[in-house]
């Protein structure tokens, strides 16, 4: 039997050893892939996309399953929702809010769970029907707090902003992004945030609207990784992407933004337009938008 003094000494030293071990333990880290895609679910409107829409949505859903992106935001998920979800196998998916005129078309498919109490849908306070009939369906944004690992909570926002480029549209879109920013500041101040969706914004057209987010320390991984940290100036010659996109230095309306927190660092490590992965068998596009992806690396601080 060990002497009582030895046992007492070991007990006294144990907390010190535990502190040293905790200090030496590496920070928890991980990574996830993120995709945002406007899937062109407006009934009967082709927008230059050939083929039967129900078949196209089944193909997109099967490709979501095939490539296994960890988090997927879709916009315009209206009247072919069952076709999309029926071909997908992600374990966590939002319920549809309805077809055109009733729903907002925003849904998320993920490999990670979120508490239902953290999920919400918000309609924009302002919209414009001048050129794109934006007020005919309740466009807006969704919010959720997703758990990527024990204790690693990240807030995800799925966005579809007012479309087109008349003065009324530009004004409505500035109001949209300001409403989103206010919501984030109120509800996500202490958590890292990823925003993805059809922003309908271009730096070359309205940098002041994007500035609402960059002023809150949000980073666009396209600017960070592809454009060497310098966003195109308003009126510059940076081209808007064709579909499929030719190269990565063109700009799309579909954008991703992210911001770390004091507890969890986020870093974008990869950016791409994924259209080549989302084509019909004959090589035709599946949607009138390019799907956009970013890979993220997180570190628990």
N, C-alpha and C positions, 0 to 999 in steps of 0.2 A: 504493500500500500504506500502511495506517495505521501510524504510528510505534509501536514496541514499547511505549513508555510509555503511550500511549493505550489500547492493548489491555489492558495490565496493569491500568490504572485501571478500565476497564469491568468486568474480571473481579472486581476487588475490590468494586465497587459492586453487582454482580449479586445477591449474597445479601441485601443490604439492601433492594433493590427487591422481591425475592421476598417478604420478610417484610412489607413495606408492602402489597403486593398481597394477601397472604393475610389480613392484618388488615382490609383494606377489603372483602374478599369477603363477601357476605351469607351468613348461616347457611342451611344446607340446610333446606328446609321441604317439607311435603306434607300431604295429608289423606286420610282413608279413611272409608268408611261401614261401620257394624257393625249386624247384626241378630241378635237372639236370639228363638227361637220354639219352644215346645213344640208339636209337630205331631200329638199325639194318635194315635200309631201302635200303640196297644194293639189286638190282634186282636179283632174282634167287639164291642168296647165303644164305644158311640156317644158317651157323655158329653154327650148333647144335641145332637150334630152330625149333621144330616141328610145323606143321600147315601151313595154307595158309597165306602168308605174308599180303595180303590185309585185311584178317579177323583179323589178329593180330594187325594191325595198327588201324582198327576200334575199337577194344577192348581197345587199349591204349588211343585213343582219348576219348572214353566214360568214361574211368577211370579218365582222366584229368578233365572232367566235373564233375564226381561224387565227387572227393575229393577236387576240387576247389582250388588247390594251387594258391597262388597269382601271382607267377612268375615261369614259366617253360622254361628251355632251353632244346632243343633237338638237337642231332647231328645225322648224317647219315639220315636225313629226305630227302630222294632222290625220289624214284619212286612211293611211296605210300602216298605222301603228301595229296592228296585229300581225301583218306580214313581216315587219321588221323584227318584232320581239319573238315571233314564232320561229325564226331562223337563228336566233342568238342564244347563248348559253351563260351569260353573265349571271352570277348568283344574286346580285343586288340591282334592282331596277325600279325607277319611279313609276307610279301609275299615271296613265295618260289623263290630261285634264279635258280631253275631248277633241273633236275634229274642228275643222275650219269654222270660224265665227263663234265657237264656244270655247275652245282651248287655246293655250298660248303656244303650243307646238314645242315646248321645252321639256326634254327628258334626259335622264342620266342613267347610264349602265356602268356597273363597276364590279371589281373583284373584292372590294372592301365595303364594310357595312357603315351605316350612319344611323343615328337615333332619329326615329320619325319625328320626335318633338323638335328637332333642329331644322327640319325641312319646311320651306315656305315658298310660296309663289307670290310675286308682287307685280302688279300691273303698272305701266308707266302713267305718271300724272299727266303727261302731255303727249300728243301724237298729231300727225299731219296727214291729211288725205289729198294734199295738193297733187301729188304725182304717183303715189304708190299704195293708196288705200290702206294705210297702216292702222286706222282706227276701226277697221271692220273685224278685227280679231284682237283679243286682249294681250298684245305683246308686252313683254316685260323681262323679268329675270327670276331665277330660282336661287335659293341658298340652302346649303346643308353643311353640317360638320361631320366629316368622314374620319374614321379611325383607321389609319394605315398600319399601325402597330400599337401594342399596349401603351397608352399614354401619349401617343403621337396623333394629335388632332389637327386636321387641316380643313379650312373652310373653302368650299368650292361654289363658285357662282357661274350660272349658265345664263347667257345674255342674248337677246335679239332686239337691237335698237331700231329706231325709226329709219326708214330707207330713203333713198334718193337725195337730190342735191339742190332743191329749191331753197330759198331763204327760209320758208316755213319749215322745211325738213331739217335744215341745219340748226335752226332754233330749237325744234323739238328734240333733236338728238343731243344737243348740249344739255338740255334739261334732263333727258334720260340718264346721261352719264353722271350728272351732278346728283340725281336721285340715288343712283347706284352707289356713288362715293359716300353719300351721307349715311346710307344704310350700312355700308361696310364699317365706317368709322364708329357707328353706334353698336354694331353687333359683332364685329370681328377685330376689335382693337388689340386683343391679347393673343390672337392666333395667326398663324401664317395663312395666306390667301392665294388661291389660284382662280383666275377669271378666264373663261373661254366662251367664245360664241361669235355670232354674226354681228359685229359691232357697227357695220355699215359706215365705218370711219376710214379715211385715208389720211396719212400724214401730209401728203402732197395737196390735199384739199382743205383740211381743217385741223391743223396741228393744235389749235387752241382747245379743241374738245378732248383730244388725247391727253393734253396737259393737265386736265382735271385729275387724271389717274397718276401721271408721273409726278405731280406735285405731292402725292401721297406715298411716294417712294416705290410705286409699282414699276416693274421692269418688263419690257417686251422682249422675249427671247429671240425674236427675229432681228430686232435691232441689236441686241447684245451679241448674238452668235454669228449672224450673217452679215450685218452692216457695220461690224466693228465698233459698235457702241454709239453710232451717230445716226439718228433718225433723219429721214428725208425732210427737207424744208418745204413749207407750203409753196406751191407753184414750181417745185423742182421737176426734173425730167424722169424721176424714177417711175417706171411703167407699172400699170396695174396688170396683174397676172392674167394670162389667158387660162383657158381650161381645156386640157390639162396645162398646168404651169410649166413653163420652159425655164428651168433654173430656179434659183432661190432668191435672187436679188430683185424680183418683182414684188409688188405689194398686193395683199388681198384685203378685202373687207372683213374677213374672218381672222380674229386675232386672239392671242393669249397674253395675259399679264400675270405677274406673280409678285408676292412680297413675303419675305420671311418674318419671323417674330423674334423676340428676345429669348424665347425658349427653344425654338426650332429653326435652324437655318435651312433655307432652300436655295438650290443652285440649279439652273437649267444647264443641261449637258449636251442636248441634241435638239435640232429643229429640222422639220422637213415638211414639204407639201406631199401628201401621200396619194395623190390621184392615181399614180401608176398601179397601186394596190387595189384601187376601187374602180375597176372597169368591167364592162360587160364582156361576154365571151368573144364578141367580134371587135373588141377594142374601143367601143363607144363609152362615153362617160355615163355614170349612174346618177349624177346630180349636176346642177348648174353651178355648184360651188366646189372649190378644191378643199378636201379634208386637210386639216393642219394638225401636226403632232409636235409635242415636246417631251423629252425625257427629263425627269427631275431627280436630283440626289438630295436627300434630307439628312440632317444631323441634329440629334437631340443635345442641346447645350447644357 
